[in-house]
Amino acid sequence: MLKQNLQLKLSQKLSPQQIQLMKLIQLPTLAFEQRLKEELVENPALESGKEENGEQDEFDSQDEFDDFDNERIDADEINIDEYLSDDETPEYKLQANNYSDDDDDKFTPIIAQMSFHQDLSAQLDTFMMSDEDRNIADFLIGSIDDMGYLRRETQDLVDDLAFTQAVYTSEEKVDEVLTHYIHELEPAGVGARDLQECLLLQLKNKTPNENIDLAKDIIENQFDAFSKKHYEKLLQKYGVSQQQLRAAIEEIEKLNPKPGGSYANSFRMAEHIIPDFTVKVEDGEIELHLNGRNAPELHVSKDYQEMLQTYKESNDKSNAQKDAVQFIKQKLDGAKWFIDAIKQRQETLFVTMSAIIEYQREYFLDGDETKIRPMILKDIADMVGLDISTISRVANSKYVETPYGTKLIKEFFSEAMINDQGEEVSTIEIKKILQQVVEEEDKSKPYPDDKLAEMLKEKGYPIARRTVAKYREQLDIPVARMRKKI
């Protein structure tokens, strides 16, 4: 049996404006600038920069957006006076920011450059070879990865040459071309099939001497012992002194394990970090500044307001004019909200970063990372009265320029651990102590993880061996055996 009944239900929904505001808050400076440019293109009622022609009217940013959705409102119901103002000095002209011409983007011209594989092909043109050899060599160059290695089996290369290039050859012929041509190209080591061959090719390219000869023998015949740093075995095998073995190993350490990578990195566009905040310390006082690029000058187009004024003064309002008013209202509301959202973004960023600085005041005064206090998102959220998700958005992908370097904001957040005094200490502090212990160790007898745990416990940080291993991996510190030096 069907029944009808009324039911009241409370639910919480984010408005489109709130969602857009959250997205704006999350953007770092460079992405925010791009988003700003997109909005200026999409909304002709929004303009940037200082106005040049006369006074610019601006509506109150605190007005409600009751009819900002897509519902059609009759033009006669629109109160045009809400969009017009008699104020001779609009609010936006009374606001100042620290943006200057020095903050303008400086674009570096992009030059045409030769890729790694194009360079190898150009070198190949200097060799005299048959058409068959040339076809095979070109195919081999195309099979080399960005690190400079040829990681495919010879038989697979032979098959692909037949199917894709109609070149029918043998494994012996492919190996011959690889040895006589590809392995002669620069950088030395290119075209190697594994690390051992790569290092050996580079050593053969060096001027022979006692150290080079020993290094070549080690790589060619004792590569497994060398890679595992079994130096005692190598000393017994070759009957040399520690000094002689150390000299040979130093020659190996000078080699490049990624010959193609060094070429690619030299032409790779550098990734520039634009700090969202700047922190200065003067006479024991901490000053925080928001990057001027986050405070653009925006105002509503005067032309659009004049259109509304013309419509208001018109006695005979056509349907076309009414449709135009609908469009103008939508764009003005959009511009009005976007300006207000940017102001809220600026306030949220500044308030949140101010709270982080206050919480980590001791660190910002002298830059000692061991003074970074345990801090989680909730700590800052409680201080500023914002939601944890908002704090997370502010800390994500944003940087602060300090006297001690440019730091990622989320790096200031860390968990707490209890030391032997019963005090809470940051995991950042423990990692810093661990790094110092490893740097000061005897490299001929590096400390294993259980020894590191014991030493940290002696310093007042009782943590387990597996925790030490986790922190060591986070710090990119290899295991004890790989840290060993002769």
N, C-alpha and C positions, 0 to 999 in steps of 0.2 A: 504494500500500500504506500502510495506516494504522499509525502507530507511537505509542507512549506514552513520554514521557520526562519526567524532573524537571528543572526549571531554576530556579536561584536568581537573583534580580534585586533589586538595591538601588534604591529610589526614595525620594524625599523628598516628604512631603506635609504640608501645614499642617493642624493639627487645628482643629476648630470654635472652640476656645478661643483659639488663636493668631490666627485670622482676626478674631474679635470684638475682641481686644486691639488689633490693627492699626487697626481701624475706630475704636476709642475714642481712640487716640493722635492720629488725624487730625482729630478733631472740635475746633473752637474752643470757647471757654467756653460761649457761649450754646447751641450745638447739643449740647454735652455735658450741660448742665442738662436739656435736653429729653429726651435719651436716658435720663438718670437717672430722670426722671419716668415714662417709658414702662416701664422695668424695674421700678419700684416698683409700677406698676399690674399688670403681667403676673405678677410673682412675689410672692404674699402672704407668703412666708417672709422677705422682705427688708423692713426698716423703716429709716426715716431719723430723724435727730434724737436727742436724748439720751433715755435711758430714764427713765421717771418712777417706775415701780413696782418697787422692789426691785432685786436684782442680776440682770444679764443674762449668761448663759453664752455663750461663743463658742468654736467649735472652732478648732484650729490651722490657720492659712491655708496651711501648707506640706504638708498631706496630699495624697496623689495622687488623681487623678480616674480611676481605672482603669475604673470602671463608670458613667461619666457619660453613656454613649450610651443609645440607646433600647432596648437589650436588656433583657428582663425578667429580674429576679433574684428568686428566691424570698424571701419575707419572712423566713423562718427563717435565711437566709444573711446577712442584714444585721447587722452588728455595731453595735448601737444605742449602745454605750458610746462609739464614736468621735464621736458627735454630742452627747454629754453630757460635762460637765466639772465637776469639784469645785472648780475655781479660784474663790476668792471674789472676786477682782479680775480680770476678763477683760482681755485685751490691749488691746482697743479703747479702754478707759477710761484707759489709761496713755498714750495718744497725744494730742497737742495739735496744733491748727492755728490759723491766724490768721483764721478765719472769725468774724465778729461780726454782730450785728443790723444794723449799718450796711450790710452787704453784701446785705441782703435786696432783692429786686426791688421797685421802685416803679413801679406801673402808672399811666399817665396816662389819665384818662377819655377815651373816644372820643366826639366830638361829631358830630352829623349835619351834613353840609355839602353845599352846592350844587355840582354839577359845572359844568364850563366850558360845556357845551351847555345845561344847565338855566338858567344865568345869561343866556345869549344869548336863550333863549326867553322868559324873564321880561322882558327889555328890550323884546322885540318886542311885548309886550302893551301897551306905552305908545303904540303907533302906531295911528292910524285907517286901516284898510285894508279892502278887499273880501275876501270869502271866498276868491276865487281867488288873490288876492295873498298871503293868509295861508297857504294851502296850499303855495304855491310857496316862500314864505319859510321855513316850517317844514322843508320838504324841503332847502332850501339849507343851513340850519343843521345839519341832520343829516349833510350831506355835507362839512362843514368838519372838517379833521383836528385833532389835539391841539395842533399848532403854530399854528393859526388860519388855515390856508390852504385855499382851495377849488381842489383840484388836478385837477378833472375838466373835460373839454371840455363846452361849453354844449350841444352836440347830444346828448351822452350823458345830460345832465341832463334834457333834454326827453323823450328816449325813456324814461328810467326813471320820470319823472312819469306818463307815459301808461300804462306797463305795471304799475307798482306802486301808483300812487295814483289812477288813472283820471282824471288831470288832463291835458287836452289843451291845449297851449299852444305858443308859438313861441319861438325863440331870442331875438327882440327883447324879448318879455315877460319872459323869465327875466333878461336883462341889465338891464332896467328895475327889476325888484324888487331885484336885487342892488345896483344903484347907489343907489336911493332909500331902501332900508331896511337891508339887511345892512351896507353900508359906513358906515352912521351909528351902528352899535352900538359899544360899548366892549368891550375896549380898541381904540383907533384902529389901523386896519390889518387888522382881522379880515375874513375873506372875500376877501382878495386872492388873485389867481391866480398871482402870482410875486413875487419879492423886490422888483423894481422898483415894481410897483403898491403893494406893502405900504408901502414907504418913502414913496412919493408921497402915499398916503392920510394918513399920519401928519403929513407936512409941511403938507398942506392944512388940517389940524386945528389948526395952530399960528397964533399971531397974526402977521400978515405984517410983515416988515421987510426991510431990504436984504439981510441974510444969508440969511433964509428964502427970499426970492425967488430969489436966486442958487442956493441949494441945490435948490429945486424945478426950476429950469431945467436944472441939471446932471443930476439924476435922470431927468427927462423926456426930455431930448434928447441927453445925453452919458453915458448910464449905462455903456456899454461902456468908454469911456476912464476913467471914475471907478473902475470895478471893477478895472481893470488898473493903476490908479494912474499913469496917464500925465498927471502934473500939468503938465508943460511944454506939452502940447497944450491943456489946459484954460486955462492962462494966455494962450496965443496966441488961443484961441477967444473968450474973454470980455474980453480986454484989461484985466484987473484986476491988482492987486498981489498978491504972495504972502500978505500979511497978510489981504487980503479973501478970497482963496481958502481960506486956512487957517480963517478964521472960518466960512465956509460949510460946509466939510468937518466942522468940529467939531459943527455943528448936525446933520449927517447921522449922525455917530458917536453922538449921544445917542439916536437912534431904536432901537426894538426890532425886530430882524429876525424874532423869533418871538413875536408878540403873545399867542398862546394858551399858549405855554410858560411865560411869567411867571405867568399865572393858575394853571396846573396845579401849578407848583413851590411856590407859596405854600400849597397845601393838601396837598402830598405829605408822607406820614409820614417824619420824619427817620430815617435809618439810623444807629443808635447803635453805635459800636464799643466792645466791652468788651475791654480789654487782658487777655491771658492771663498776662502777666508785668509786674512793675514793677521798674525799675532806679533806684536812688538812689546819688548820689555824695556822700560826706561825708569831708572831710579826706583826699582822695586815695584813698579806699577805695570800691570798688564793691559795693553790696549788691543782691542779687537776691531777689525775692519772687515766689512763685507765687500767682496770684489765689486768694483764699480759696474762691471758688465751685468750684474744681477739687478741693477737699479736703472732700467732704461727710462727715457722720457717719452711718455705716451699721452696722446690726447685724442679727442674725438674730432673727426673731420668737420671743419667749419662749413664746407659745402653741403654736407648732409643736413646740418641744422638750418641752413638757409632754405633748403628744399622744404623742410617742415614749416618754416615761417611763411614761405610763399603759399603753401597749401592752406595754412590757417587764415591768411588774408584774402584768399580767393573766394569770391561769391558763388561762382558756378563750379562745383566740384564734379568732375567727370569720373566715370568708372576707372579710367586709366590712372587718374591721379590718386584715387582711393587705393588701387593696387600698389602704386608706388609708395604710398604711406605705409602700407603693410610691410613692404620690403625694408624701407628705411627704419621702421621701428625695430624690426628683427635685428638689423645690423647694429643699431645704436645700443640695443640691450646687450648684444654680444660684446661690443667694445667696452660698454660700461662694466660688465662682469669681469672681463679679462684684466682690465686695469686694477680692479679691486682684488682679483686673485693674485696678481703680482705683488701687490702691497702685503697681502697676507703671507705670501711666500717669503718675502724679505723679513717680515717680523718673525716668522716661525724659524727660519734659518738662524737669525741673529740671537733669538732667545735661547734656542737649543745649544748653540755653540758657546754662548756665554755661560750656560749652566755646566757644560763639560769643562770649560776652563776653570770655573770656580771649584768644581769637584777635584780636578787634577792640578790645583794651583801650585803645589810644590814642584811638580814636574816642569810646568811652564816657566817657572822662575829661574831654574838652573839647567834644565834639559837632562837631568839624571834619570834614565829609564827605570832604575831600581826604585824610584819614588812614585811610579805610577800605581795608583790605588786600584784595588779590585772594583770594577764598575760594570754594571749590567744596564740594559735598556730601561728597566723599571726604575732604577735610581734617578736617571735624568727625567723620565716621564713624571715621577712624583714631584720633582723640583719645579718643573715648568707647568705642570697641570695639563699635559697633553697625553694622548694615547701612545702606547708603546709602539704601535705600527707607524705612527708619525715620526717618532724618534728614529726608528729604523730607516725610514725613507730619507731622513736628513743625513744620517751617518753613511748611507750607502753611496759608494762611488764619488765621494766628495773629499777634497783635500784641503789642508790648512798649511799655510806657509809660516814657519816658526823660525826663530833665530838658530834652531838646531837642525834645520832641514825641512823639506816638505813632507808631511805625514798624511797617510790615509786615516780619516777620522775613526773608522770602525776599529782601527788598531788600538785605540785607547780603551776599548771595551775588553774586559777579560774576566775570567772566573776567579774565585777566591779559594785559597788554601790556607790551612792553619799551620803556623810554624811551631817550633818547640816551646815558644813562649806563650802559645795560645792566641797569638795575634793573626788577623787575616792579612795575607800577602797576595799580591797579584801573580798569576801564572807568568806574566811578562817578566816580572822580577826574577822568578826562578829560571826562566829560559836564559836571561842575561847572565846569571851566575853560572849556569851550565856552559854557556858559550865561553865564558872567561876561563873556566876550568880546562876545557878542551884546548883552548889556545895556549895555555901555559904548560900543558903536559909534555913529557919527554916523547918526541915523535918516534924514537926507536922502540919505546915500550908504551904505546897508547893505552889509555884506560878502557877496559870493557865496561858494559853498561852496569853490571853489579858493583864495580868499583866506583863508577860515577855516582851511583845511588848512595853508596856509603859515604863518599866525600861530601855530597850535598847534605846528608843527614848530619855530618859533623859541623856543617856551616849553619845548621838550624832549620833545614828544610827536609823533613822526613817524608820522602816519596818513594814509591815502589820502583823496582827495576823496569817493569814494563811501562811505567809512566815516563821514566827517563828515556826509554827507547822511543816513545811517542813524541816527546819534546825534541829529541835529537833529529828525528825524521822531519819534523816541522821546521827545524832550523837548517835542513839540508846538510847535516853533518853525517858523513859515512860511518860505518861500523869501525871498530878499533882496528881490525886487520887492514882495512883500506886506508886508514890514516897513517899507517906505519911507514917510516922513512929510514933509510940506512945512513 
